[in-house]
Amino acid sequence: MSTFTFDPAHSSVEFVVKHMMFAKVRGYFTSVNVTLDVDDATNVPTSISADIDAASINTNVADRDAHLRSQDFLHVEAFPKITYRSTGVTGTADNFTVNGELTIHGKSLPVALRGACEGRAKDPWGNDRIAFSAHAKINRKDFGLTWNQALEAGGVLVGEEIDIQLAVEATKAQTAAAV
């Protein structure tokens, strides 16, 4: 078993949501901390702990990002962190499921991530690196994110389903040398 830490320069935590019932808006978080325990024999994660700074949300539109940080959505002043804690993992390196608890806006619900190990190797500096991809779908209303606006032609401005997409590269934690 090895512990790995998130490499933010080579990773992304992204989401996709429908806008006006037909277009897709993409966004990501710029401040993420993830720790993974990985079975060295199988390259399957055995434990995942993630903390996301909710205020680091970025859709590349400043006004929209400010609205997403407001009380209408994430209410980052009251709920500064989004967290995920795994409760169990099943499957193989090519196709695993991480069961866990996702907390957004102060509400915790079970969410399963479907994932795969994309590879593991030593980098040019001798660090052990591993990469995973994973995805999940959640309903934002389940987490109390209910703001919306009706459209004149029918439907709503913001979709309920959020597609979460993760691309994680992590580095094996260094152990202290024996003295």
N, C-alpha and C positions, 0 to 999 in steps of 0.2 A: 504494500500500500504506500502510495506517495501523495503528498499534498502539493497542489499547484496553485499559483496565484495568477489572476487575470492580468493580461498584458493589454492595457487600453490602447496602445499604439497600433495593435493588430487585431482588434476586436470591435464588435458593434452590437448594441442592443437597440433594435429598431421596432417600429410599429407601423401598421397601415390601417387606415380607416376610410370608409366611404364618405364622400362629400357630395351633397345634393343628390344622393341616391345612385349616382353613376360614376363619379370621378373618384380617384384614390389620392389621399394625402398621406405622405410618408413623414415620419419623424424619428428621432433618436434621442438618446440620453448621453450626455458628455461626461458625467461623473458617475462611474460604476465601480464597485469593489466586489469581486467574486473570489471565493476560495472553493477549490474542488479537491476531494479525495478521490484517487483513481486506483483501481486494482491494476497493479503492474503486469499481471499475467494476461489480462483480457483487454486492457485500455477502456474499461467501462467505468464511468464515474460511480462512486458509491455514496457520495455525499456532496451536496452543493449548498452553499450559503451565499446569497447575493444581497447587496445593499445598493440602492440607487438613490441619488440625490434628485428628488422630484423636481426641484427648481432648475435642474440642468436639461430639461426638455428643450428640444430644438427642432423646429420644422422649417427653418430658414426664412420665417416670416415673423418679425419682431412683435407685431400687434397680435398675431394668433398665439404666439408663445406666451405673451403676457396674459391673454385670456385663458389659456390652458393652465397657467399657474394660479389663476384667481379662484375665488370661492365657487364659481360656476363649474369648475372641473377639479383639479388636483388639490386646490386650497393648500398650497405649499407652506404657508405660515403655520397652519394647524397640523399638517401632515407632511413633514419635510422628507420622509423616507418612504420608498417603495421597497419591500423586502420579499425575498423568496427563500424558503427553507425546505430542503428535500426531506421526505419522510420514507422514501424507499425507491429503489431502482431495480428494474427488471429488463432482461433482454441481453443482446450481444452488442459488441462495439459497432456493428453496422446498422443496428436497429434497436435502440433502447427507449424505455419510457421512464422518466423521472416523475414520480408522484411527489407533490409538495404543497406547501401553503404559500399563496401569494397574498400580500397585504398591500392594498392601495386605498388611499383616502380613509385609513383607519379600519378598514374591513378586511378580514382574512377569510379566504376561501380556498378549497382544494383546486389545484390546477396541475394537469399533467403536461409535461414537455415531451415531445417526441424528438429523438435526436440520433446522431451518429458521430462516431469518431472519424475525423477527416485525416488523421495521421499523427505520428509521433516520431520525433527525431532530435538529434543533437544539432544545435545551431553552431555557427563558426567559432563561437567563444566557449563551446563545451557545455552550454546549458541544455538541459532536457526540456523540450517543448512538446506540447500536445494541442491539438485543435479539435473543436467540436462544433457542430451545427445543431440547432434545435428550433422548434417552433411550437406555438400553441395558439388557440383562439379563445378569447374571453368575451363576455358581454359586459360592457362598461357600466350598464345600469345595475348589474349585480353588485358592483362596488360602490354604489351610491352616486355615480357620475351620470346624472339624469338630465342635465341642461340640454335643450334643443330648441329649434325654431321651425315652425311649420312653413312649408313652401306653398306659394300660391297655386302652383300646378299640382299639389299633392305631395305627400311624403314629407321628409324632414331634412334639415340641413346636415346633421351629423349622424352617421350610422352608429348602430349599437355594437356591432361586432368589431373587435379589435384583433388584428392578426399580429402576433408577436413573433419576431424573427431574430434569432441569436446566431452570431458567428464569434466564437470564443477561441482565442489562442491564449495559452497559459504556460507559465514557466515553473518548473519544479522548484519548490522552496529549498533553499540551501540549508543544510544542517551545520551546526557549529562544529568546527574541527576539534578533535580530541586534544586536550592540553596535557 
